[in-house]
Amino acid sequence: MDKRPIAARVGEPGQNPGQADFCARNALSRMAALGIPPTPPNFLVWYGYFSNQPPALKKAVDALIERGRGIDAVATEEIHSQFFGQKAEASEAIAASEAVDVLLARLMERVSVQARGAEAYGGALADAESALRGGEIGSIVARLVEETRRMADLNRDMQAHLRAAGSEIDVLRQNLGEAREQAETDELTGIANRKRFDMALRQAIVRATDERESLTLVMADIDHFKRFNDTHGHQVGDQVLRLVARTVADSVRNGDLPARYGGEEFAVILPRTTLHAARPIAERIRTTLAARKFVRRDTREVIGSITISIGAALYRPGETPMALISRADSALYTAKRQGRNRLVIDGETAA
């Protein structure tokens, strides 16, 4: 089975643009005819069916049809799970949606060009008809004008169908956006998850290198979090995590990325930021959290303050993301060793 993303297969050698257009149009049309929602996973199945990639997928669908089983949303979901799997869903959906956008734009442009040409041709023939009224030549031109008008009508119908397909693409895009947001958001805290953090840090490093700008990474860890869980239970622990995440998110600037790095550890990517500029941001997170009184949501019991230890490091040109994370983490654990509830900057003493 060809496991490359579908976008890598659309338009590759052996699959000409006309074939790709055919597959995209027919996938959307078939889903509409069967009443199957135009979600990215469903589109992936039906695009694969019409493109015969992978061939086993088409055979599986045809076998269901031959056995008389209706192909509905449930059957499509089962086929998607069989051939693409849950782990591939997000990346395949993104690739499929992007491929459809390209194909639809290509189709619209092609038909528009054809329609403009037909209309110009029809106008020219109409002028010729006026000049050659009467006689056999005039009759031939009149028939040609009528045929050209019919062709223009067909092109307008095709454009209407493509606009309808564009509406389905909008649904795909909306579903894609929701899927991407869910895939990159920590379910418990609502901020960026580790996957999005890793991707954003790589991008920030590339930008900092290309533009020769400063980049600071802040790592923070909740003090005595295990004690919260052991004493008050995991539900209270989850409440603590949500409070810390909200405090971190509220304390940073537009363009900064707060994320849950893992467990009770959080991270903030600060683009275009020196250590000097990062210090007040990190201190604002720490002092704001320490000033809050934590109250159990279920019993309204006042438990007390929550504190965090923070480490910060400035990106050094040429180092890897893991090297930068390691230095910020090392500063964080220095803060832990020096008494917690404090900020330590990489290469400096505790603040």
C-alpha positions as CSV (number, residue, x, y, z in Angstrom):
1,M,0.0,0.0,0.0
2,D,1.3,3.5,-0.9
3,K,1.5,5.2,2.5
4,R,2.6,8.6,1.2
5,P,0.3,11.5,2.0
6,I,-2.4,11.8,-0.6
7,A,-1.1,15.3,-1.6
8,A,2.2,13.7,-2.5
9,R,0.3,11.4,-5.0
10,V,-1.9,14.1,-6.5
11,G,-0.3,15.5,-9.7
12,E,2.7,13.1,-9.5
13,P,4.1,11.6,-12.7
14,G,1.5,9.2,-14.2
15,Q,-1.4,11.2,-12.7
16,N,-2.1,14.1,-15.0
17,P,-4.1,17.2,-13.9
18,G,-7.2,16.0,-15.7
19,Q,-7.1,12.7,-13.8
20,A,-6.7,14.5,-10.5
21,D,-9.6,16.8,-11.3
22,F,-11.7,13.8,-12.2
23,C,-10.9,12.1,-8.9
24,A,-11.7,15.2,-6.8
25,R,-14.9,16.0,-8.6
26,N,-16.2,12.4,-8.5
27,A,-15.3,12.0,-4.8
28,L,-17.3,15.0,-3.8
29,S,-20.2,14.0,-6.2
30,R,-20.3,10.4,-4.8
31,M,-20.3,11.6,-1.2
32,A,-23.2,14.0,-2.0
33,A,-25.2,11.3,-3.8
34,L,-24.8,8.8,-0.9
35,G,-25.5,11.4,1.8
36,I,-22.0,11.0,3.3
37,P,-20.7,14.1,5.1
38,P,-17.8,15.8,3.3
39,T,-15.3,15.4,6.1
40,P,-11.6,15.1,5.4
41,P,-11.4,11.4,6.3
42,N,-14.5,10.6,4.1
43,F,-13.0,12.6,1.2
44,L,-9.7,10.7,1.6
45,V,-11.5,7.4,1.2
46,W,-13.5,8.4,-1.9
47,Y,-10.5,10.2,-3.5
48,G,-8.6,7.1,-3.0
49,Y,-11.4,5.1,-4.6
50,F,-11.5,7.1,-7.8
51,S,-7.7,7.4,-8.0
52,N,-7.2,3.7,-7.2
53,Q,-4.7,4.6,-4.5
54,P,-4.3,2.2,-2.8
55,P,-5.8,-0.4,-5.2
56,A,-6.9,-2.6,-2.3
57,L,-9.2,0.3,-1.1
58,K,-11.1,0.3,-4.3
59,K,-11.4,-3.5,-4.2
60,A,-12.8,-3.3,-0.7
61,V,-15.4,-0.8,-1.7
62,D,-16.4,-2.7,-4.8
63,A,-16.7,-5.9,-2.8
64,L,-19.2,-4.2,-0.4
65,I,-21.2,-2.9,-3.4
66,E,-21.3,-6.4,-5.0
67,R,-22.5,-7.9,-1.7
68,G,-25.4,-5.5,-1.7
69,R,-24.2,-3.6,1.4
70,G,-25.0,0.1,1.3
71,I,-22.1,2.4,1.3
72,D,-22.9,5.0,4.0
73,A,-20.9,7.2,6.4
74,V,-20.4,4.2,8.8
75,A,-19.0,2.0,6.0
76,T,-16.8,4.9,4.8
77,E,-15.4,5.4,8.4
78,E,-14.6,1.7,8.6
79,I,-12.8,1.7,5.3
80,H,-10.8,4.8,6.4
81,S,-9.8,3.1,9.6
82,Q,-8.8,0.0,7.8
83,F,-6.6,1.7,5.2
84,F,-5.3,4.8,6.8
85,G,-5.6,4.4,10.6
86,Q,-6.2,6.9,13.3
87,K,-2.6,8.1,13.6
88,A,-2.5,9.1,9.9
89,E,-5.9,10.8,10.0
90,A,-4.8,14.4,10.9
91,S,-1.9,14.6,8.4
92,E,-3.9,12.9,5.6
93,A,-6.9,15.1,6.2
94,I,-4.7,18.2,6.0
95,A,-3.0,17.0,2.8
96,A,-6.3,15.9,1.2
97,S,-8.0,19.2,1.9
98,E,-5.0,21.2,0.5
99,A,-5.0,19.0,-2.6
100,V,-8.7,19.7,-3.2
101,D,-8.2,23.4,-2.8
102,V,-5.5,23.3,-5.6
103,L,-7.7,21.1,-7.8
104,L,-10.8,23.2,-7.4
105,A,-8.9,26.4,-8.2
106,R,-7.4,24.8,-11.3
107,L,-10.8,23.6,-12.4
108,M,-12.5,27.0,-11.9
109,E,-9.7,28.8,-13.8
110,R,-9.9,26.3,-16.7
111,V,-13.7,26.5,-17.0
112,S,-13.6,30.3,-16.8
113,V,-11.1,30.5,-19.6
114,Q,-13.3,28.1,-21.7
115,A,-16.4,30.1,-20.9
116,R,-14.7,33.4,-21.9
117,G,-13.5,31.9,-25.1
118,A,-16.9,30.5,-26.0
119,E,-18.6,33.8,-25.3
120,A,-16.1,35.7,-27.5
121,Y,-16.5,33.1,-30.2
122,G,-20.2,33.4,-30.0
123,G,-20.0,37.2,-30.2
124,A,-17.9,37.0,-33.3
125,L,-20.3,34.6,-35.0
126,A,-23.2,36.7,-34.1
127,D,-21.5,39.6,-35.8
128,A,-20.9,37.4,-38.8
129,E,-24.5,36.4,-38.9
130,S,-25.6,40.0,-39.0
131,A,-23.3,40.7,-41.9
132,L,-24.4,37.6,-43.8
133,R,-28.2,37.6,-43.3
134,G,-30.0,35.6,-46.0
135,G,-28.8,32.7,-48.0
136,E,-27.3,29.4,-47.0
137,I,-24.2,31.0,-45.4
138,G,-26.4,33.0,-43.1
139,S,-28.3,29.8,-42.1
140,I,-25.0,28.0,-41.3
141,V,-23.7,30.8,-39.2
142,A,-27.0,31.0,-37.3
143,R,-26.7,27.3,-36.5
144,L,-23.1,27.8,-35.4
145,V,-24.2,30.7,-33.2
146,E,-26.9,28.6,-31.6
147,E,-24.5,25.8,-30.9
148,T,-22.0,28.2,-29.4
149,R,-24.7,29.5,-27.1
150,R,-25.5,26.0,-26.0
151,M,-21.8,25.4,-25.3
152,A,-21.7,28.6,-23.2
153,D,-24.8,27.4,-21.2
154,L,-23.1,24.1,-20.5
155,N,-20.0,25.9,-19.3
156,R,-22.2,28.1,-17.0
157,D,-23.8,24.9,-15.6
158,M,-20.4,23.4,-15.0
159,Q,-19.4,26.6,-13.1
160,A,-22.5,26.3,-11.0
161,H,-21.6,22.7,-10.1
162,L,-18.1,23.8,-9.2
163,R,-19.4,26.6,-7.0
164,A,-21.5,23.9,-5.2
165,A,-18.4,21.8,-4.9
166,G,-16.7,24.9,-3.5
167,S,-19.3,25.0,-0.7
168,E,-18.4,21.4,0.2
169,I,-14.7,22.4,0.2
170,D,-15.6,25.1,2.7
171,V,-17.1,22.4,4.9
172,L,-13.9,20.4,4.5
173,R,-11.8,23.4,5.4
174,Q,-13.9,24.1,8.5
175,N,-13.6,20.5,9.6
176,L,-9.9,20.5,8.9
177,G,-9.4,23.7,11.0
178,E,-11.3,22.1,13.9
179,A,-9.3,18.8,13.6
180,R,-6.0,20.7,13.4
181,E,-6.9,22.8,16.5
182,Q,-7.9,19.7,18.4
183,A,-4.8,17.9,17.4
184,E,-2.6,20.8,18.6
185,T,-4.4,21.6,21.8
186,D,-3.9,20.1,25.2
187,E,-7.3,18.7,26.1
188,L,-7.1,19.4,29.8
189,T,-5.7,22.9,29.9
190,G,-6.8,24.3,26.5
191,I,-3.4,25.7,25.6
192,A,-0.9,24.3,23.0
193,N,0.2,20.7,23.5
194,R,3.6,19.2,23.2
195,K,3.2,18.4,19.5
196,R,2.4,22.1,18.6
197,F,5.2,23.3,20.9
198,D,7.8,21.1,19.2
199,M,6.7,22.3,15.8
200,A,6.5,26.0,16.8
201,L,9.9,25.9,18.4
202,R,11.5,24.5,15.3
203,Q,9.8,27.2,13.3
204,A,10.9,29.9,15.7
205,I,14.5,28.7,15.6
206,V,14.5,28.9,11.8
207,R,13.1,32.4,11.8
208,A,15.5,33.5,14.5
209,T,18.4,32.2,12.5
210,D,17.2,33.6,9.2
211,E,16.4,37.0,10.6
212,R,19.2,37.1,13.2
213,E,16.7,37.8,16.0
214,S,16.7,36.8,19.6
215,L,14.6,33.9,20.8
216,T,14.1,33.0,24.5
217,L,12.6,29.8,25.9
218,V,10.9,29.7,29.3
219,M,10.3,26.4,31.1
220,A,8.1,26.3,34.3
221,D,7.2,23.5,36.7
222,I,4.6,23.5,39.4
223,D,6.2,23.2,42.9
224,H,5.1,20.2,45.0
225,F,2.5,19.1,42.4
226,K,2.7,15.5,43.5
227,R,1.7,16.5,47.0
228,F,-1.4,18.2,45.6
229,N,-2.4,15.0,43.9
230,D,-1.6,12.7,46.8
231,T,-3.4,15.0,49.3
232,H,-6.4,16.2,47.4
233,G,-6.8,13.8,44.5
234,H,-6.4,14.0,40.7
235,Q,-9.4,16.1,40.1
236,V,-7.9,18.9,42.3
237,G,-4.6,18.3,40.5
238,D,-6.4,18.8,37.2
239,Q,-7.9,22.1,38.5
240,V,-4.4,23.2,39.5
241,L,-3.1,22.5,36.0
242,R,-5.9,24.5,34.4
243,L,-5.3,27.4,36.7
244,V,-1.6,27.5,36.0
245,A,-2.2,27.2,32.2
246,R,-4.7,30.1,32.3
247,T,-2.2,32.2,34.3
248,V,0.6,31.5,31.9
249,A,-1.6,32.3,28.9
250,D,-2.9,35.5,30.4
251,S,0.6,36.7,31.3
252,V,2.3,36.5,27.9
253,R,2.1,38.7,24.8
254,N,0.5,38.3,21.4
255,G,2.9,36.2,19.3
256,D,4.2,34.3,22.3
257,L,3.3,30.6,22.6
258,P,2.4,29.1,25.9
259,A,2.2,25.3,25.9
260,R,1.9,22.3,28.2
261,Y,5.2,20.6,27.8
262,G,4.2,17.5,29.8
263,G,2.8,16.5,33.2
264,E,3.0,19.6,35.4
265,E,5.7,21.3,33.2
266,F,4.9,24.3,31.0
267,A,6.8,26.1,28.3
268,V,6.6,29.5,26.7
269,I,8.3,30.4,23.4
270,L,9.2,34.1,23.2
271,P,10.1,35.1,19.7
272,R,12.2,38.3,19.1
273,T,12.9,38.4,22.9
274,T,16.2,38.8,24.7
275,L,16.8,37.5,28.2
276,H,16.5,41.0,29.5
277,A,13.0,41.4,28.0
278,A,12.0,37.8,29.0
279,R,12.7,38.4,32.7
280,P,9.6,40.6,33.5
281,I,7.4,38.2,31.5
282,A,8.6,35.2,33.5
283,E,8.3,37.1,36.8
284,R,4.8,38.2,35.9
285,I,3.8,34.6,35.5
286,R,5.4,33.5,38.8
287,T,4.2,36.4,41.0
288,T,0.7,36.4,39.5
289,L,0.2,32.7,40.3
290,A,1.8,33.0,43.8
291,A,-0.6,35.9,44.7
292,R,-3.7,33.8,43.9
293,K,-5.5,31.7,46.5
294,F,-6.4,28.3,45.2
295,V,-9.9,27.2,46.1
296,R,-11.3,23.7,45.6
297,R,-14.2,24.0,43.1
298,D,-16.3,21.3,44.7
299,T,-16.0,22.2,48.4
300,R,-14.9,25.8,48.1
301,E,-12.1,25.0,50.6
302,V,-9.2,27.4,50.4
303,I,-6.1,25.3,49.9
304,G,-3.6,28.1,49.6
305,S,-1.1,29.4,47.1
306,I,0.4,27.6,44.1
307,T,4.0,28.4,43.1
308,I,6.1,27.5,40.2
309,S,9.8,27.4,39.5
310,I,11.0,28.9,36.2
311,G,14.1,28.6,34.0
312,A,14.9,30.6,30.9
313,A,17.5,30.3,28.2
314,L,18.4,32.4,25.1
315,Y,18.8,30.5,21.8
316,R,22.4,30.2,20.6
317,P,22.8,30.2,16.8
318,G,23.3,26.7,15.5
319,E,22.0,24.7,18.5
320,T,19.2,22.2,18.2
321,P,15.8,22.6,19.8
322,M,16.6,19.9,22.3
323,A,19.8,21.7,23.3
324,L,17.8,24.9,24.0
325,I,15.2,22.9,25.9
326,S,17.9,21.2,27.9
327,R,19.5,24.5,29.0
328,A,16.2,26.1,30.0
329,D,15.3,22.9,31.9
330,S,18.6,22.9,33.6
331,A,18.0,26.5,34.8
332,L,14.5,25.4,36.0
333,Y,15.9,22.6,38.2
334,T,18.5,25.0,39.5
335,A,15.5,27.1,40.7
336,K,14.1,24.0,42.3
337,R,17.3,23.3,44.2
338,Q,17.6,26.9,45.3
339,G,14.3,26.8,47.1
340,R,11.5,26.9,44.4
341,N,9.1,29.7,43.5
342,R,11.9,31.6,41.7
343,L,13.3,32.4,38.3
344,V,16.7,31.3,37.2
345,I,18.3,32.5,33.9
346,D,20.6,30.2,32.1
347,G,24.2,31.3,33.0
348,E,23.1,33.5,35.9
349,T,22.4,33.1,39.5
350,A,18.8,32.9,40.8
351,A,16.8,36.1,40.6
